[in-house]
Amino acid sequence: MRPRTLPQHREGVGWRAGSVNNGCMAEPRRSSVLVIDDERPLAGIVASYLNKAGFDTALAYTGPDGVSSAQDLDPDVIILDLGLPGIDGIEVCRQIRLFSDCYILMLTARADEVDKLIGLSVGADDYLTKPFSPRELVARVNTVLRRPRRQTHGTQPAPPREFGRLRVDAEGRDVWVDDQQVGLTRTEFDILDALSGRPNVALSRRQIIDSVWGPGWVGDDHVVDVHVANLRKKLDDPPAEPRYILTVRGVGYRMGPGA
């Protein structure tokens, strides 16, 4: 059974806002957020704040319902609690990443930093630790949705950036190694885009965060290290002998020659 949502929240397949007949023209589709949290009062408060900010929302209260709702509804953003019944948030994130590259923001009440690191390693984009301000959560959602999406039209695209066997197409948001396309999450691509866009510059963690998450982001700067570790695995770039992403001690990261 699908979880029942609060009034004003959408549920079931086809939740996206269609045309609204106001006598003039159709209203553009609003961005959609799926909230997966077993704490129903908190989930309702989060969804209400998101509604007031102009988002369509849906709610799920268990891990299995969260996965199936993500498949049915194809949200732009998922707010995902780690402590879910049925399937925990780590496994929910892992399963969602098999079919979706939507932004995933984790919520956790756990003090253990390992939980955050594992969540980020399986594909989450960002995290908030409970208790948190609903306004801060809405600000985080707005921040990730301001990131660039795949471009299908516009000016003449720039040529791909090449680093040995690695090619980065910043316009199409595609990555290849040895002509094999590499699947990255949006955050992983955004970090690679920031580094490859200034290949001769060593960027600090804070500079990468400002570029990817935005200058207003508050949290542990070492979140960058987790995403870089994921990038290296997917690019077959061992940290002991990196070719593409180099660690600059005391500073951060920069692109390597790829040789």
C-alpha positions as CSV (number, residue, x, y, z in Angstrom):
1,M,0.0,0.0,0.0
2,R,1.3,3.4,-0.9
3,P,1.9,5.7,2.1
4,R,-0.8,8.3,2.6
5,T,0.5,11.8,2.3
6,L,-0.6,14.9,4.1
7,P,-3.1,17.3,2.5
8,Q,-1.5,19.3,-0.3
9,H,1.1,16.6,-0.9
10,R,0.9,14.4,-4.0
11,E,0.9,10.6,-3.9
12,G,1.0,7.8,-6.4
13,V,2.2,7.6,-9.9
14,G,1.8,10.8,-12.0
15,W,2.4,13.2,-9.2
16,R,4.0,15.9,-11.3
17,A,2.0,19.0,-11.6
18,G,0.4,19.4,-15.0
19,S,-1.3,22.3,-16.5
20,V,-3.1,24.7,-14.2
21,N,-5.9,26.5,-16.0
22,N,-5.7,30.1,-14.8
23,G,-7.3,31.5,-17.8
24,C,-4.0,32.4,-19.4
25,M,-1.4,29.7,-19.8
26,A,-0.1,26.5,-18.2
27,E,2.0,26.8,-15.1
28,P,5.5,25.3,-15.5
29,R,6.2,22.0,-13.8
30,R,7.5,22.5,-10.3
31,S,10.5,20.6,-9.1
32,S,9.6,17.5,-7.1
33,V,10.9,16.1,-3.8
34,L,10.3,12.7,-2.4
35,V,10.7,12.5,1.4
36,I,11.6,9.1,2.8
37,D,11.4,9.1,6.6
38,D,9.7,6.9,9.1
39,E,9.2,9.8,11.6
40,R,5.8,10.8,10.2
41,P,5.5,14.2,12.0
42,L,9.0,15.2,10.9
43,A,8.3,14.1,7.3
44,G,5.1,16.1,7.3
45,I,6.9,19.2,8.6
46,V,9.6,18.9,6.0
47,A,7.1,18.4,3.2
48,S,5.1,21.4,4.3
49,Y,8.1,23.6,4.2
50,L,9.0,22.3,0.8
51,N,5.4,22.9,-0.4
52,K,5.5,26.5,0.8
53,A,8.8,26.9,-1.1
54,G,7.1,25.8,-4.3
55,F,8.0,22.1,-4.6
56,D,5.7,19.2,-5.3
57,T,6.2,16.6,-2.6
58,A,5.5,13.0,-1.8
59,L,6.1,10.9,1.3
60,A,7.2,7.3,2.0
61,Y,7.8,5.9,5.4
62,T,9.7,2.6,4.8
63,G,12.7,1.6,2.8
64,P,10.8,-0.6,0.3
65,D,8.1,2.0,-0.2
66,G,10.9,4.6,-0.7
67,V,12.5,2.6,-3.5
68,S,9.2,1.8,-5.3
69,S,8.1,5.5,-4.9
70,A,11.4,6.7,-6.4
71,Q,10.9,4.4,-9.4
72,D,7.2,5.4,-9.9
73,L,7.6,9.1,-9.3
74,D,11.1,9.9,-10.7
75,P,11.7,12.9,-8.3
76,D,14.2,15.6,-8.8
77,V,15.4,15.3,-5.2
78,I,15.1,12.7,-2.5
79,I,15.3,13.4,1.2
80,L,16.4,10.1,2.7
81,D,16.6,9.1,6.3
82,L,19.2,6.5,7.2
83,G,17.2,4.8,10.0
84,L,14.4,3.3,8.0
85,P,12.4,0.1,8.7
86,G,12.4,-2.7,6.2
87,I,15.5,-1.6,4.4
88,D,17.9,1.0,5.9
89,G,18.7,4.2,4.1
90,I,22.1,3.0,3.0
91,E,20.6,0.1,1.0
92,V,17.7,2.3,-0.2
93,C,20.3,4.8,-1.6
94,R,22.3,1.9,-3.2
95,Q,19.1,0.6,-4.9
96,I,17.9,4.0,-6.1
97,R,21.3,4.6,-7.7
98,L,20.7,1.6,-9.9
99,F,18.0,3.5,-11.8
100,S,18.2,7.2,-10.9
101,D,20.7,10.0,-10.8
102,C,18.5,12.4,-8.9
103,Y,20.0,14.4,-6.0
104,I,19.9,12.5,-2.7
105,L,20.1,14.4,0.6
106,M,20.6,12.1,3.6
107,L,19.1,12.7,7.1
108,T,20.7,11.0,10.1
109,A,20.4,11.2,13.8
110,R,23.4,8.9,14.2
111,A,26.5,10.5,15.8
112,D,28.9,8.0,14.1
113,E,30.7,9.7,11.2
114,V,31.0,6.3,9.5
115,D,27.3,6.3,8.7
116,K,27.7,9.6,6.8
117,L,30.7,8.3,4.9
118,I,29.0,5.1,3.9
119,G,26.0,7.0,2.7
120,L,28.1,9.3,0.6
121,S,30.1,6.3,-0.7
122,V,26.9,4.6,-2.1
123,G,25.8,7.7,-4.0
124,A,24.2,10.3,-1.7
125,D,25.1,13.9,-2.6
126,D,24.8,15.7,0.7
127,Y,23.7,15.1,4.3
128,L,22.1,16.9,7.3
129,T,22.3,15.6,10.9
130,K,19.2,15.7,13.0
131,P,18.1,17.9,14.6
132,F,18.1,20.4,11.7
133,S,16.3,23.5,10.6
134,P,13.6,22.8,7.9
135,R,14.6,26.1,6.4
136,E,18.2,24.9,6.1
137,L,16.9,21.8,4.4
138,V,14.9,23.8,1.9
139,A,18.0,25.9,1.3
140,R,20.1,22.8,0.6
141,V,17.4,21.5,-1.9
142,N,17.5,24.9,-3.7
143,T,21.2,24.8,-3.8
144,V,21.5,21.4,-5.5
145,L,18.7,22.3,-8.0
146,R,20.7,25.3,-9.1
147,R,23.5,23.1,-10.4
148,P,23.7,22.8,-14.1
149,R,21.9,20.0,-15.9
150,R,22.7,18.3,-19.2
151,Q,22.6,20.7,-22.1
152,T,20.7,19.8,-25.2
153,H,20.7,23.1,-27.0
154,G,22.3,26.5,-27.0
155,T,25.6,27.8,-28.2
156,Q,28.4,25.8,-29.9
157,P,29.5,23.3,-27.4
158,A,33.1,23.4,-26.1
159,P,35.3,20.4,-27.1
160,P,35.8,17.6,-24.5
161,R,38.6,18.0,-22.0
162,E,41.2,15.3,-22.4
163,F,43.6,13.9,-19.9
164,G,45.3,10.9,-21.4
165,R,42.6,8.2,-21.7
166,L,40.1,10.3,-19.8
167,R,37.6,12.6,-21.7
168,V,35.3,15.0,-19.9
169,D,32.4,16.5,-21.9
170,A,31.3,19.4,-19.7
171,E,28.5,20.5,-22.0
172,G,26.9,17.0,-22.3
173,R,28.0,16.0,-18.8
174,D,29.5,12.8,-20.0
175,V,32.7,11.1,-19.1
176,W,34.7,8.4,-20.9
177,V,37.8,6.3,-20.1
178,D,39.2,4.4,-23.1
179,D,36.0,5.3,-25.1
180,Q,33.9,3.5,-22.4
181,Q,31.3,5.8,-20.8
182,V,31.6,6.1,-17.0
183,G,28.4,6.6,-15.0
184,L,28.8,9.3,-12.3
185,T,26.4,10.8,-9.9
186,R,25.7,14.5,-10.4
187,T,27.9,15.5,-7.5
188,E,30.8,13.3,-8.7
189,F,30.5,14.9,-12.1
190,D,30.3,18.4,-10.7
191,I,33.6,17.8,-8.7
192,L,35.3,16.4,-11.8
193,D,34.0,19.4,-13.8
194,A,35.4,21.9,-11.3
195,L,38.8,20.2,-11.3
196,S,39.0,19.6,-15.1
197,G,37.8,23.2,-15.8
198,R,41.0,24.5,-14.1
199,P,43.4,21.7,-14.8
200,N,46.6,23.6,-13.7
201,V,45.1,24.9,-10.5
202,A,45.1,23.1,-7.1
203,L,41.7,23.6,-5.6
204,S,41.2,23.4,-1.8
205,R,38.3,21.4,-0.4
206,R,36.5,24.7,0.4
207,Q,36.9,25.9,-3.2
208,I,35.4,22.7,-4.5
209,I,32.5,23.0,-2.0
210,D,31.9,26.5,-3.1
211,S,31.8,25.5,-6.7
212,V,29.7,22.4,-6.3
213,W,27.5,22.9,-3.2
214,G,27.6,26.7,-3.0
215,P,29.3,29.2,-0.7
216,G,26.5,29.0,1.9
217,W,27.0,25.2,2.5
218,V,27.8,24.3,6.1
219,G,29.3,21.0,7.1
220,D,32.5,18.9,7.1
221,D,34.8,19.8,4.3
222,H,36.0,16.2,4.2
223,V,32.8,15.3,2.4
224,V,34.9,16.2,-0.7
225,D,37.3,13.4,0.1
226,V,34.6,10.7,0.0
227,H,33.3,11.9,-3.4
228,V,36.8,12.0,-4.8
229,A,37.4,8.5,-3.5
230,N,34.3,7.4,-5.4
231,L,35.5,9.2,-8.5
232,R,38.8,7.5,-8.4
233,K,37.2,4.0,-8.1
234,K,35.0,4.7,-11.1
235,L,37.8,6.1,-13.2
236,D,40.1,3.3,-12.3
237,D,42.5,5.8,-10.8
238,P,44.3,4.2,-7.8
239,P,45.1,6.8,-5.1
240,A,48.6,5.3,-4.7
241,E,49.5,6.1,-8.3
242,P,46.8,8.5,-9.6
243,R,46.7,9.6,-13.2
244,Y,43.7,11.9,-13.3
245,I,43.0,13.3,-9.8
246,L,46.1,14.2,-7.8
247,T,46.2,15.0,-4.1
248,V,48.1,18.2,-3.3
249,R,49.1,17.9,0.3
250,G,48.0,20.8,2.5
251,V,45.8,22.2,-0.3
252,G,43.4,19.8,-1.9
253,Y,43.2,18.3,-5.4
254,R,44.1,19.1,-9.0
255,M,43.9,17.3,-12.3
256,G,46.8,15.1,-13.4
257,P,48.0,14.6,-17.0
258,G,46.4,11.2,-17.4
259,A,49.6,9.6,-18.6
